Amino acid sequence: MQTELLRVFREVAHRGSITTAARALRYTQSTVSRQIAALELEFGARLLDRMPRGIALTEEGRVLLGHAEMILTRLDDARRDVHAIADASMGRLRVAAFATAMVTLVPRALARVKITFPAVELSLVEGLSARLIEQLVTDEADVAVISCAADQPINDARLELHHLLDEQLLVALPLGHPLAGAAGTVGLAALADQPWVAGGIRPQESLLAIGMRHGFEPRIDFVANEWFAKLGLVAAGFGITLLPALAARAAPPDLALLGVDPDEMPPRKVYAATPAGRTRSALTEAFLSALRAEVQYQP
């Protein structure tokens, strides 16, 4: 059954006249009469009586009118909501991101979206890139901000990757360290005998991994999983650690930051990932644009 038949029937019922309804709908009277007849055939019941002046609903017509009102109202609501999603005035955006992207990049991009679309529902989860990818492909997130080492690119047909930046790696040093005032970047040879604070008991799975794959053998004195713990140990003079550039703004003032030679420790790749082959919502597109704008803003 076409919903237009219900709309015509509702108009006739409200106006009490086929002629008046036809005029309001900009149909001919015969067209409206045929549509009412088709609806009566569909339900196998007379829905209205033709009176000398207008029409009168039968009991079957009265019952159908109540249902028609509900159906057409829900359809109108559905159209409104679909249009609102399309123009991003409502809806949800689920973002997943790795830890250091949460320092400034992702929150500021989300703030841009929220300013433009204040009614949207935002959610955010943090995790390792491998887990974030699985959340994305299982429809637990709309966008995942992920990273990978330059020598270990992400090749996953399930993803569409949107390159955001190549993130430089920094070494965090105590202020009194001999290298603290050095200009430019530092090579791995100058760091080989330094005490390191690693992000896990398996440094080959940490930021040190790319250097280790090229023969660098750091001396690990301390292990700390959390960034604040690592930086606290460095500030207290217990060692040095690697810090992604995206997290530089979170570094306490009693640390010195120095770039690592990019030929020896290449910048890692940072992407926004979306599910391959899926239509991106207007909110997802807005967030991708906000990420790109924020990358341009990053010092």
N, C-alpha and C positions, 0 to 999 in steps of 0.2 A: 504494500500500500504506500502511495506517495504521501508524504507529509503535507504537500500542497492541498490535497483534498481536505485534510483536517483544518487547514487554515481557511479555506473557502467556507467550510461548514461553520467554523467558529464565527466568521464574519457575518454570514447569513443569520445565525442564531442571535448574535448581538444586535444586529440592525433590524431584525424582524421582517426582512423583506429581501427577496432575491434581486429585485431591481435595484434597490439601494445598495446592496452589497456589491453587485456587479459594477455599479458606478464607482464605488470606493476602490475596488480592486482593479478598475480599468479593464474589465472583461465585458464581453457581451452577455446579455441575460441568458441566451441559449447555452453559452459556455458554462456558466455557473450552474444552470439546471442539469447539464450533462454530468458535471462533477459531483453534484449531490446524488444523482441517480447512480453513478459509479460507486459512491461510498455506501449507498443503501444496498447495492448488489454485493459489495464486499462483506457487509455485516449481516446480510440476509434479513433486513428489517426496515420498515418505514421509519425514517428519522424525523420527518416533519410533514405537517399537513399544509397544503396550499389553501389558504383562506381567501375570501373576497378581497380583503385588504391585508396583504402580507402573508406571513406564515406563522405556524404554531408548532412548537416542538412536541413530538410524541414522547411517551415515557422513555422509550429506547433512545430517542434523540437527547433527552435531558441527561441520561446516564452517560452517553458518549461525550457530550459536551464537557462534563467534568474531567473525563480522562483526556480529552483533546487539549484542554487548558493546561493540564499538568505536563503532557508530552511536549507541547509547543513551548511552554515556559522553560522546560529543561533543555530543549534544543537551543533556544535563544541564549540561555546561560552558557551552554557548551560553546556556542559560536563566540560569545564574548570572551570566555576564558582562553579559547584557542587563539584568538586575535591578540589577547593580552600577552600570552606566551610568545607569540611571533614578534611583537614589538618590544618584548622584554620588560613590560611594565609590571609583570608578576611572574612567579615561577620560582625555581630553586636552582642553585648552583653548588655542586659538591666538588670541592677541591682537595687533592692530596698532594703533599709536598715533602721533600727531604728536609732535614733539620735546619741547615744553614740558609736554605731559601726562605725559611720562616722568620729570619731575623728582620729583614726589611722588604725584600722583593715581593713576596706573596702578600703579606699584610697590606702593603701600600697599594698593590694592584687591586686587591679586594676593596680597599677603601675608595678607589676611583669608581669601581662598579657600584658600590653602595650609594655614593653621592648621586650618580646618574639615575640609579634605579632603587630608590629607598625601600620599596615594598617587597623586594625579592628576599627569599630565604637562603641564607648562606650557611654552609658547613665546611669545616676544615679538619683534616686529619694529617698527622705527621708519621713518617716511617722511612725505612730504607727503600731505595729505588726499586729493587726487585719485588718487594711486597706491594709497592704502589702500583706497579704495572699490573699485578694480578687483581688488585682492587678495581683498576680501570676496566680490564677486559671482562670482569664479572659484574659490571654495572653497579659497582659500589661508589664510583666517582665519575664525574664528567670530564675533569681535566686532572692530569698528574704532572707535577713539576719534578723532573727526574734529572739525574746526572750520570755521567760515565767517564772513565779515563779515556784520554785521547787515543791510546793504543788498544782499547777494548770497546769499539763502537757498538751501539745497540742495533742489532739486526733482528727485528721482530715484526713479522708481517701483520700482526694483530694491531699494530700501532701506526698512527700518523704522527710524525715528529715535527715539531715547530721549533727550530733552533732559536734560542734566546741570546746566549752569549758563550764565550770561551772564558772560563773563570780562572784567573791567576791564583796560584798557591803562594802563600806567604809563610815565613817562619816567624813565630812569636818568640821574643827573647826578653829576659829580665832587663830592666833599664840599665843596670850596671854591666851588662855583658860587653866584651870587647867589640863585638860586631854591631852593637846597638846603634851606633852613629854612622855606620857605613852608608855610602851612597850607592845607588843603582841596585843591582841584584847580587846574590851570593850563590856560588857554585856548591855542589854537594861535597866536593873535596874538603871545603872549609868547615863542613858540618859533620864529617865522618866520625870524629872522636868526641863529639859533644854528647852529653847525657840527654836522652830523648824521653819525652812523655808521650806514650802511644795511646791510641784510642781503643785498644783491645789487646788481649793476650796473643793474638795472631796479627802482627803488624802487616803481614802480607795481604790482609783484608781491610786495611785502613788506608788513609791518605798516603802513607809511606809506600804503598804497594808499587806504584809506577816507578819510583826510584829503585826499589829493590829488584824489579824486573830488569833493570838496566845495570845491575851489579852493586848498587849502593847497599851497604850493610850498617844500618844504624845501631847505636848502642842504647838499648832500651833499659832505662833505670826505673821508670814508673809506668803504670798502666792506669788510665782513668777513662771510664765510658762517657761521662758527661763533659760537655764543653766547659762549663764553669769550673769544674774540678781540674781539668787540664790546665786552663789558663791560670787558675789559682796556684797550682804547683809551679808553673813557669814564673809567675810574678814573685813567688817566694824564693826563687833561685835554684829550684831543684832540677831544672832542665829546660829544654826548648821543645816546641811542638809546631806542627804544620797547622795553618789556619786558612780556610778558603776565603777569598776576597769578599764574598757575599756576607761573611760574618764579621768583617773587620770593624764595623760600627759597634759590635757588641763587646769588643776587646776593652778591658779596663785600662785606665790611663797609666797604670804602672807597668805597662808592657811596651816594648818597641817592636814594630813590624817591619820586616824586610822582605822584598820579593826574592823568590828563588829563581835561578836561571831557567827560563822557559825551555831552553834546549835540553836541559837535563831533567826537568820536572815540568813537562808540557801542561798547559792549562787543561782543566777538565771541561767537558762539554755539558752544557745545561740546556735542557729542552722542556717545552710544554708538550705533553703527549695527549692525544685524543684517540678514541677507538677508530681504527681504520674502517672505511666503508659506511660509517654512520653519519647521518645528517647532524651537524652541529647546531645547537640552539642559538638564538640571538644572544642569550646571556653568556654562553660559552665563547662566542665570537667577541663579545664585549670584554670578557676577561682576558682573552688572548691579546687583544689590542692594548688593554691596560698593562699587561706584562711587558709588551714591547715598549710602551711609553715609559714604564718605570726603569727598564734597562737603559734607555737613553738618558734617564735622569741620574742613574747611579754614577757617583764620582769615580 
